[in-house]
Amino acid sequence: MAGAATRPVSPAGLLAVFAQVADPRKRRGTRHRLPVVLTLATCAVLAGARSFTAIAEWAADAGETVRDMLGIVRVPDASTFRRVLARLDADALDTALGAWAAAATTPTKGRRRRIAVDGKTLRGSRHGDRPGRHLLAAFDQQHHVVLAQRGVDAKTNEIPELTALLGALDLAGAVVTADALHTQRDTATWLVERGAHYVLVAKANQPALYAQLTALPWNRVATRVRTRDRGHGRVETRTVKATELRAGINFPHAVQAIQITRRRSLNSGPTTTETIHAITSLPTHQASPVLLADLTRDHWSVENRLHWVRDVTYDEDHHRARTGNAPQVMASLRNLAISILRLSGTTNIAQALRHHARRPERPLTTIMNLNC
């Protein structure tokens, strides 16, 4: 795959990744090793499984070929999958999977990694007065894989979790994009201190910054980029302008301001126009308006290539896992399945799930043949 270092992956390699996660069970009486349980669950999710019962059914029907490849005699039942995944350290699992994805997509020399940060609530995990589990993800814009994921406690919000989310990643030279919630002075300083650049949206949560950006003489900025995209029943035209900041913007390391005008036409409905402003630490000689247009547009790949797939293809919001860490772990397995398929060159995830569901050996074969 262009822009990534070559790294073969095999079932043994995947087992090694899963072996980095501590088994929450006592050794005595344990019939199924944790890496085997997680590998079978991953294969089942690659085949479209959406629940513990579906995972167990796939494992039971996998056949001798798959069992021989994994070196097992008996497969776990639904209660084993449910119990183990609920007790698993979800953040530790995400750390191991993120390290695997980051290594598999190491940028080649001279290329920057582009990381989009965005959150998603698992609505099906809501129970009574307890809100649904909220997860913050770091998504590689170019390879469309999840580099990190972290649960956000219901008593806090995404802001303090961003540094913990990105802390294990090599950020040197990377560009991090995020929505207005993360346009925080401390966040910008933290990113630049670790060698990263940022592109952050400015809205009313930073009123002084927002007022300064909207007051810039945008009508005199001649350099612009216009793009046109179609998808999900709409046509979107985006006009992006960028201007160098010489003085007057009191935000850490901000050197360029960006104005994005989005005009959306729905197949059935009115046309809407929205103007958004953003700031970046990327200087003009490193980031042209064309690159900034790409960065701001591709930020939403985390919605279109990850969250939308989990919602629509996996019907995630209707999955009722609520016990322990099961909601986050199931989301992690969906992330992993999507990442494996993206790295194998898949563009249509729904079609790929149907392909893998027809033959039980196909999920492991895809993992074995994955070169990224």
C-alpha positions as MATLAB code, in Angstrom:
seq = 'MAGAATRPVSPAGLLAVFAQVADPRKRRGTRHRLPVVLTLATCAVLAGARSFTAIAEWAADAGETVRDMLGIVRVPDASTFRRVLARLDADALDTALGAWAAAATTPTKGRRRRIAVDGKTLRGSRHGDRPGRHLLAAFDQQHHVVLAQRGVDAKTNEIPELTALLGALDLAGAVVTADALHTQRDTATWLVERGAHYVLVAKANQPALYAQLTALPWNRVATRVRTRDRGHGRVETRTVKATELRAGINFPHAVQAIQITRRRSLNSGPTTTETIHAITSLPTHQASPVLLADLTRDHWSVENRLHWVRDVTYDEDHHRARTGNAPQVMASLRNLAISILRLSGTTNIAQALRHHARRPERPLTTIMNLNC';
ca = [
       0.000    0.000    0.000;
       1.405    3.357   -0.990;
       2.820    5.445    1.785;
       3.107    2.595    4.280;
       5.926    0.298    5.265;
       5.460   -3.358    4.301;
       4.617   -5.600    7.209;
       3.203   -9.116    6.790;
       0.471  -10.144    9.192;
      -0.524  -13.692   10.084;
      -2.801  -15.394   12.594;
       0.295  -15.881   14.755;
       1.014  -12.156   14.507;
      -2.538  -11.302   15.505;
      -2.322  -13.730   18.405;
       0.843  -11.927   19.520;
      -0.984   -8.591   19.483;
      -3.807  -10.013   21.574;
      -1.295  -11.629   23.932;
      -0.257   -8.143   25.054;
      -3.638   -7.763   26.772;
      -3.952   -9.158   30.291;
      -6.415  -12.004   30.724;
      -8.982  -10.970   33.374;
      -9.694  -14.601   34.301;
      -7.929  -16.806   36.817;
      -5.619  -19.340   35.195;
      -7.203  -22.286   36.941;
     -10.102  -23.650   34.947;
      -9.465  -21.511   31.881;
     -10.145  -23.595   28.784;
      -9.617  -21.044   26.043;
      -6.612  -18.756   25.831;
      -7.468  -15.078   25.553;
      -5.670  -14.574   22.189;
      -7.740  -17.414   20.722;
     -10.993  -15.950   22.049;
     -10.136  -12.532   20.604;
      -8.975  -13.945   17.272;
     -12.165  -15.957   16.842;
     -14.214  -12.882   17.778;
     -12.313  -10.778   15.231;
     -12.869  -13.340   12.488;
     -16.565  -13.482   13.315;
     -16.851   -9.681   13.161;
     -15.027   -9.781    9.807;
     -17.829  -12.091    8.709;
     -20.434   -9.576    9.872;
     -21.231  -10.858   13.388;
     -22.891   -8.139   15.475;
     -23.522   -9.843   18.823;
     -22.008  -12.355   21.236;
     -24.460  -14.979   20.039;
     -23.514  -14.359   16.403;
     -19.807  -14.555   17.273;
     -20.333  -17.893   19.031;
     -22.383  -19.243   16.122;
     -19.660  -18.322   13.645;
     -16.994  -19.928   15.857;
     -19.059  -23.109   16.193;
     -19.498  -23.341   12.419;
     -15.918  -22.381   11.548;
     -14.919  -25.942   10.791;
     -11.779  -27.970   11.282;
      -9.697  -25.825    8.902;
      -9.998  -22.740   11.076;
      -9.576  -24.679   14.298;
      -6.423  -26.321   12.969;
      -5.002  -22.966   11.868;
      -5.464  -21.654   15.410;
      -4.367  -24.872   17.098;
      -7.559  -25.413   19.091;
      -9.899  -28.351   19.589;
     -12.954  -26.778   21.218;
     -14.430  -23.359   20.510;
     -15.876  -21.066   23.201;
     -19.616  -20.690   23.614;
     -21.620  -17.450   23.724;
     -21.401  -17.128   27.512;
     -17.606  -17.368   27.367;
     -17.368  -14.623   24.742;
     -19.814  -12.449   26.688;
     -18.072  -12.946   30.052;
     -14.512  -12.484   28.789;
     -15.183   -9.430   26.634;
     -17.143   -7.732   29.416;
     -14.259   -8.129   31.892;
     -11.439   -7.266   29.491;
      -9.413   -4.066   29.959;
     -10.846   -2.213   26.974;
      -8.298    0.608   26.943;
      -5.434   -1.930   27.054;
      -6.960   -3.738   24.080;
      -7.268   -0.464   22.177;
      -3.653    0.394   22.990;
      -2.434   -2.919   21.556;
      -4.588   -2.630   18.449;
      -3.587    1.001   17.937;
       0.103    0.126   18.090;
      -0.480   -2.591   15.498;
      -2.359   -0.208   13.185;
       0.237    2.542   13.597;
       3.095    0.149   12.761;
       1.190   -1.173    9.747;
       0.725    2.350    8.360;
       4.071    3.976    9.130;
       4.386    6.945    6.738;
       7.227    6.844    4.263;
       9.947    9.456    4.484;
       8.724   12.906    3.573;
       5.041   12.181    4.237;
       3.039   13.360    7.229;
       0.586   11.221    9.118;
      -2.837   12.882    9.225;
      -4.891   12.093   12.319;
      -8.559   13.003   12.736;
      -9.905   13.014   16.307;
     -13.621   12.591   16.901;
     -16.009   11.031   19.407;
     -19.030    8.716   19.132;
     -21.641    7.590   21.653;
     -22.776    3.955   21.645;
     -26.488    4.627   22.007;
     -27.426    0.999   22.523;
     -25.302    0.830   25.678;
     -27.530    3.335   27.464;
     -29.318    1.824   30.460;
     -31.873    3.707   32.527;
     -30.392    6.972   33.697;
     -26.891    5.863   32.729;
     -25.833    7.432   29.414;
     -24.441    5.400   26.558;
     -20.709    4.713   26.478;
     -18.824    7.511   24.713;
     -15.618    6.719   22.811;
     -12.966    9.056   21.441;
     -11.043    7.837   18.394;
      -7.913    8.840   16.492;
      -8.314    7.952   12.823;
      -5.666    7.885   10.099;
      -7.116   10.040    7.312;
      -5.087    8.421    4.549;
      -5.284    4.715    5.385;
      -8.688    4.857    7.120;
      -7.625    2.813   10.148;
      -8.117    3.465   13.860;
      -4.849    4.398   15.568;
      -6.265    4.810   19.067;
      -9.538    4.698   20.946;
     -10.373    5.640   24.518;
     -13.474    5.546   26.670;
     -14.667    8.903   27.987;
     -16.068    8.797   31.513;
     -19.649   10.025   31.814;
     -18.551   12.528   34.497;
     -16.105   14.304   32.186;
     -15.859   15.121   28.453;
     -13.551   14.611   25.485;
     -11.247   17.579   26.159;
      -8.996   16.080   28.858;
      -8.964   12.700   27.103;
      -7.348   13.891   23.867;
      -3.818   13.912   25.261;
      -4.307   10.466   26.797;
      -5.706    9.227   23.471;
      -2.730   10.450   21.446;
      -0.065    9.964   24.121;
       1.067    6.545   22.873;
       1.365    7.644   19.221;
       4.452    8.998   17.500;
       3.246   12.487   16.669;
       6.485   13.864   15.219;
       5.553   15.588   11.967;
       1.911   14.518   12.160;
      -1.067   16.822   11.594;
      -3.956   16.456   14.038;
      -7.404   17.710   13.037;
     -10.280   18.142   15.487;
     -13.579   19.923   15.858;
     -14.241   23.072   17.885;
     -14.536   21.243   21.209;
     -10.777   20.597   21.136;
      -9.769   24.119   20.149;
      -8.072   24.643   23.496;
      -4.866   26.514   24.245;
      -3.448   23.679   26.343;
      -4.233   21.130   23.624;
      -2.523   23.210   20.930;
       0.563   23.678   23.108;
       0.710   19.963   23.970;
       0.547   18.934   20.302;
       3.277   21.327   19.161;
       5.548   20.335   22.063;
       5.372   16.753   20.773;
       6.347   17.738   17.263;
       2.859   17.715   15.766;
       0.890   20.382   13.913;
      -2.798   21.062   14.304;
      -5.806   22.200   12.302;
      -8.562   23.226   14.736;
     -12.029   24.617   14.075;
     -12.947   27.833   15.905;
     -16.518   28.419   17.064;
     -18.371   30.201   19.857;
     -16.682   28.144   22.592;
     -13.651   30.401   21.922;
     -15.499   33.718   21.478;
     -12.454   36.006   21.297;
     -10.686   33.790   18.757;
     -13.881   33.327   16.758;
     -14.495   37.075   16.608;
     -10.934   37.730   15.460;
     -11.133   35.135   12.698;
     -14.501   36.256   11.364;
     -13.289   39.877   11.351;
     -10.388   39.134    8.999;
     -10.741   40.741    5.523;
     -11.681   37.487    3.782;
     -13.101   39.334    0.778;
      -9.563   40.454   -0.035;
      -8.068   36.945    0.169;
      -7.649   35.906   -3.433;
      -6.166   32.425   -2.980;
      -8.880   29.834   -2.810;
      -9.574   26.178   -3.545;
     -12.945   24.800   -4.612;
     -13.917   21.122   -4.372;
     -17.103   19.214   -5.112;
     -18.105   15.920   -3.497;
     -21.083   13.574   -3.747;
     -22.176   11.086   -1.116;
     -25.010    9.949    1.175;
     -27.631   11.690   -0.955;
     -26.050   15.118   -1.124;
     -23.714   17.252   -3.198;
     -21.289   19.444   -1.272;
     -19.267   22.305   -2.754;
     -16.477   23.635   -0.535;
     -14.522   26.837   -1.003;
     -11.403   27.142    1.144;
      -9.388   30.308    1.698;
      -6.219   30.626    3.782;
      -4.243   33.642    4.940;
      -1.085   34.084    6.953;
      -1.456   35.511   10.459;
       1.099   38.195   11.166;
      -0.371   39.617   14.388;
      -3.528   39.922   16.437;
      -4.505   36.258   16.902;
      -3.757   35.251   20.472;
      -3.665   31.472   20.170;
      -0.592   29.276   20.718;
       1.452   28.611   17.561;
      -1.332   29.698   15.156;
       0.242   30.972   11.924;
      -2.553   30.604    9.357;
      -6.295   31.232    9.386;
      -8.714   29.232    7.234;
     -12.210   29.996    6.008;
     -14.342   27.132    4.711;
     -17.651   27.809    2.957;
     -19.781   24.694    2.484;
     -22.788   24.662    0.189;
     -24.877   21.486    0.453;
     -27.590   20.406   -1.954;
     -29.756   17.462   -0.926;
     -31.476   15.188   -3.409;
     -34.781   16.216   -1.858;
     -34.628   19.346    0.234;
     -33.229   22.861    0.449;
     -29.695   24.018   -0.284;
     -27.796   25.197    2.791;
     -24.660   27.312    3.131;
     -22.345   27.247    6.143;
     -19.116   29.144    6.810;
     -16.530   27.708    9.205;
     -13.248   29.169   10.423;
     -10.165   27.300   11.558;
      -6.572   27.882   12.595;
      -3.412   25.915   11.999;
       0.176   25.801   13.175;
       1.298   24.806    9.669;
       3.195   27.684    8.020;
       2.468   28.707    4.439;
       5.609   27.079    3.028;
       4.486   23.715    4.448;
       0.753   23.954    3.868;
      -0.754   25.469    0.737;
      -4.491   26.185    0.503;
      -4.786   22.935   -1.479;
      -3.308   20.906    1.388;
      -5.427   22.734    3.963;
      -8.513   22.011    1.862;
      -7.576   18.324    1.858;
      -6.967   18.277    5.624;
     -10.238   19.958    6.510;
     -12.258   17.823    4.089;
     -10.561   14.563    5.045;
     -11.113   15.231    8.747;
     -14.637   13.987    8.195;
     -13.350   10.646    6.950;
     -13.633    9.561   10.585;
     -17.391   10.051   10.240;
     -17.782    8.695    6.707;
     -15.281    5.819    6.792;
     -15.605    4.707   10.425;
     -18.613    5.912   12.399;
     -21.007    5.660    9.452;
     -19.822    2.112    8.708;
     -20.264    1.057   12.323;
     -23.724    2.652   12.463;
     -25.102    1.504    9.118;
     -23.205   -1.655    8.184;
     -22.821   -3.066   11.704;
     -25.988   -1.435   13.117;
     -23.930   -0.532   16.161;
     -26.463    1.703   17.902;
     -28.881   -1.212   18.212;
     -26.318   -3.481   19.850;
     -27.419   -3.791   23.482;
     -24.156   -4.807   25.133;
     -24.134   -2.932   28.439;
     -22.222   -5.078   30.932;
     -18.762   -4.003   32.015;
     -16.428   -3.118   29.156;
     -18.318   -5.132   26.545;
     -19.617   -2.057   24.633;
     -16.138   -0.630   24.101;
     -14.547   -4.004   23.352;
     -17.157   -4.780   20.701;
     -16.549   -1.338   19.159;
     -12.809   -2.108   19.207;
     -13.367   -5.365   17.333;
     -15.436   -3.516   14.731;
     -12.640   -0.965   14.402;
     -10.146   -3.782   13.930;
     -12.267   -5.542   11.316;
     -12.715   -2.300    9.380;
      -8.974   -1.584    9.607;
      -8.085   -5.073    8.346;
     -10.452   -4.691    5.412;
      -9.192   -1.188    4.565;
      -5.570   -2.349    4.649;
      -6.439   -5.262    2.378;
      -7.752   -2.802   -0.216;
     -11.476   -3.086    0.466;
     -13.640   -0.120   -0.485;
     -17.095   -1.627    0.079;
     -17.233   -2.887    3.677;
     -20.758   -4.328    3.460;
     -19.814   -6.356    0.394;
     -16.646   -7.554    2.112;
     -18.584   -8.759    5.157;
     -20.888  -10.797    2.931;
     -17.839  -12.235    1.137;
     -16.264  -13.333    4.409;
     -19.535  -14.732    5.750;
     -19.891  -17.232    2.894;
     -16.752  -19.250    3.710;
     -15.555  -19.682    7.318;
     -11.867  -19.790    6.377;
     -11.968  -16.443    4.550;
     -11.485  -14.125    7.563;
      -8.246  -15.862    8.592;
      -7.139  -16.032    4.973;
      -7.592  -12.276    4.657;
      -5.496  -11.737    7.776;
      -2.787  -14.076    6.480;
      -2.640  -12.360    3.090;
      -2.645   -8.848    4.515;
       0.429   -6.889    3.458;
       0.362   -3.208    4.377;
];
